[in-house]
Amino acid sequence: MGEFFSPAILAIIHYFKQKKCNFCNENFDSESIKLLKQEAKVVVVQITCTCCKHSYGTAVVAMNPSPTPEKPEIPQGWTKKDIKRLANFKAINEDDVLTAYKFIKELGNDWVKYLPSPNKRKAI
Ligand SMILES: [Zn+2]
């Protein structure tokens, strides 16, 4: 063999290896997939069952550009200490805001009384 398989081809082979031939019920293998054409965004492969030789014709697979690795977003102004302290918390979403809103609303109009008095609060 000695063929070079790009990550795109390997992904296609991996996908088809999990599928079975409709005719002999054998799983496809890497021999079942023949690369016909590969371009930046499209890969054309020919699918033939290695076991019963049934030809499935060609498959055109559109490739998405590889996603950029996800970088955790650090809000501006955070110190290293903030990051260490807060980075593992999930970002809040609309539901969290509504839950907090409902919670505060249920405390009543004088919810401020639940807060420690300003002179007891620790300096941040
Ligand atoms: Zn087959």
Residues whose N, C-alpha, C, O or C-beta is under 5 A from the ligand:
A	BS01	ZN	C21 F23 C24 N25 C49 C51 C52 K53 H54
